Amino acid sequence: MTEPVDEHFLQQLALLRDQAPADRPPAPDEDLVGLFASQAGSRHLDFKARELGKRGVGFYSIGSSGHESNAAVAAALRVSDPALLHYRSGAFYLERARQVAGSTPLLDVLLGVVASADEPISAGRHKVFGHAELSVIPQTSTIASHLPRSVGLAFALERGAQLGVEAEWPADSVVLCSFGDASANHSTATGAINSALHCTHQGLPLPLLFVCEDNGIGISVRTPSGWVASAYGDRPGLRYFTAEGTDPVECLRVSREAADWVRQHRVPAFLHLRTVRLMGHAGSDVESAYRSRAEITADLDRDPLLATAKELVTRGVLTPDEVLARYEATRSEVDALAEEALGRRKLGSAAEVMASLHRHSPDAIADHTAQRPPDRAGTFDTPPESEGPLTLAQAINRSLAEELGRDERVLVFGEDVARKGGVYGVTRGLRKKFGARRVFDTLLDEQSILGTALGAGLAGLLPIPEIQYLAYLHNAADQLRGEASTLSFFSHGRYTNPMVVRIAGYGYQKGFGGHFHNDDSVAALRDLPGVVLASPSRPDDAAAMLRTCVVAARVDGRVCAFLEPIALYHTRDLHEPGDEGWLAEYPRPGEHHVPIGRARVHGHGTDLTLVSFGNGVPMSLRVAERLRQQGVHARVLDLRWLAPLPAEDLLETAEATGKVLVVDETRRSGGVSEAVVTALVDAGFTGKVARVTSEDSFIPLGAAAYHVLLDEDTVETAALKLTR
């Protein structure tokens, strides 16, 4: 069945036959001819995606029809300018590929539509616009989630150049980020644009071109007329450009002006590209349910492909018949390539699907962690292993300094981390030692903090951002879920997000509590495929585990979340005041490697295994001592890693005693203990298992917190019940 937009194009083209000029110029206008080729290719890809979907052999039909004017933006930029694209950027993708000899963009897109493993960027995992040779970084269709990364990349390209770190793209690159008018209203978008302006207000270079492709509607919700111009047309510090998508000459001219402005001035600009959405939101969208027939029909006259065809004919570059011939030749080419794509192989196993998610090189990580930093004397006045026993906060501080001194690509940043040295002093002294280019404060926006990290990793840097409190992470969790954890998946490992996100969290903090500063919800972190979740308890483990995470990011491009127990930052004692049982010596490089997914056992008791992590470890050790006095001999397993769980060590210690009590300071529902018990069951453990947890509650202020947080008496009572 022919699409109405196809019929309308052919009808309007026929009407142009009488308008073609008699005299033609001696040479064609290559810009418009090439532009038409990319636009026509994108249009026929949309037609074919819908057809394949109806046949049940195609799996993605959010098309680009009506947005083909974005090909002009591609023409205005260099192939080496990194692009993070809106999901209606088919013409941009084809126009950029047209500039690279040997590219096969029509086939590439069709391979994505039919989910073929031969698709060049995601290998059939999802239909995305992406290609490393085209500097197109693949993005999913999560609304506006790529804008913080684009800000981070523009920032990091400049910062990396200042630090002498070579990136994949030239130093004078412009970062392109496109999105729709509905996305422009999303808090992620407004936050990212604010972050960009916050940087330029301080004089920080940020070469970023925002392109808002405004078609006036988001699925079925209309964008008020004039809204985008009103919201972004007069923002201080943001140069505003606008072009009408039905005028290809204007689109080319304005796009070049915008790109040249950003490249010359190294500041962000906003290109408002007025477009139209043709053929509805997606293949399953019944547009007539929320738009009148007259409105839908009227939009056909705003077709940018038709506008380019008319321009070619009016200028005498091509006749209507020549335009038609090119249009139909593209249709035939897409038809043939679609059949070829259908014959290509598909992903054949779970292991193949997940291959790019769990890259892990334990031997290489161990070798790297054993290497002594080249100039420790320039990092430390006194080697930290000579300082004597340290607190958790001190150990993390020294480990951060070690990594900053080891690798000039490492950046440490977040709210209050630089001048103040962190709310709890964990980053104290780092800015003074390593300078404001590598240790710096950010604005108070977690999405921007993580976006900076996402961009920095792409630019060849190794970011260690801090999220001030665990509760604050939930403001920006999609930057980990929808962006960080998916990039290697959707790029078949070609792009990664090397980063270590430090997060202060858990409960039991005294004097400054409440549910924002005492948060025990880690469920949003535990189920992110491929993300490493470290949860140190002791100072020596914390230093070594941070070292492991940084190396895993460097070697395998891993995303690591490093969850630090606030209540243990400055804890010194374990059993009684003054015993200093929770201090530990700083581990020398190479002498205390903690592999990802390996636990630590305290004691050799044979009656019971207490399994815990974070604050639960010192709690369990104290309970173990009380149990010993009652004739019950327990060992304590510190998980240390919540993802991946140390299943092998867990089963071994469980079988050593035959009885397991999981001591879980997080909530009963969605807490860590659910995964621990399940792991034991899956492994065939037949002994006794019980768990104690905190309540399914937010944590209140003051003494009321201890009504809902797990306490030692509850642990001891459950342990005695299990062993008698």
QUITA-V255673 format. One record per run of one state. SS is the DSSP state (H for helix, E for strand, - for the rest). FROM is the first residue (numbers start at 1). LEN is the number of residues. If there is no record, write none. Layout:
((SS	FROM	LEN) (SS	FROM	LEN))
This chain:
((-	1	3) (H	4	16) (-	20	10) (H	30	25) (-	55	13) (H	68	9) (-	77	6) (E	83	2) (-	85	5) (H	90	9) (-	99	6) (H	105	9) (-	114	2) (E	116	1) (-	117	14) (E	131	1) (H	132	3) (-	135	1) (E	136	2) (-	138	9) (H	147	17) (-	164	11) (E	175	6) (-	181	2) (H	183	3) (-	186	1) (H	187	15) (-	202	6) (E	208	7) (-	215	2) (E	217	2) (-	219	2) (E	221	2) (-	223	4) (H	227	6) (-	233	6) (E	239	6) (-	245	3) (H	248	18) (-	266	3) (E	269	6) (-	275	12) (H	287	3) (-	290	3) (H	293	10) (-	303	1) (H	304	11) (-	315	5) (H	320	23) (-	343	3) (E	346	1) (-	347	3) (H	350	5) (-	355	7) (H	362	9) (-	371	5) (H	376	4) (-	380	4) (H	384	3) (-	387	3) (E	390	1) (-	391	1) (H	392	15) (-	407	3) (E	410	5) (-	415	15) (H	430	5) (-	435	4) (E	439	3) (-	442	4) (H	446	13) (-	459	3) (E	462	6) (-	468	2) (H	470	4) (-	474	3) (H	477	8) (-	485	2) (H	487	4) (-	491	8) (E	499	8) (-	507	12) (E	519	1) (-	520	3) (H	523	4) (-	527	5) (E	532	3) (-	535	4) (H	539	18) (-	557	2) (E	559	7) (H	566	3) (-	569	15) (E	584	1) (-	585	15) (E	600	3) (-	603	5) (E	608	5) (-	613	2) (H	615	14) (-	629	5) (E	634	5) (-	639	2) (E	641	3) (-	644	1) (E	645	1) (-	646	1) (H	647	11) (-	658	1) (E	659	9) (-	668	4) (H	672	11) (-	683	5) (E	688	7) (-	695	7) (H	702	6) (-	708	4) (H	712	12) (-	724	1))
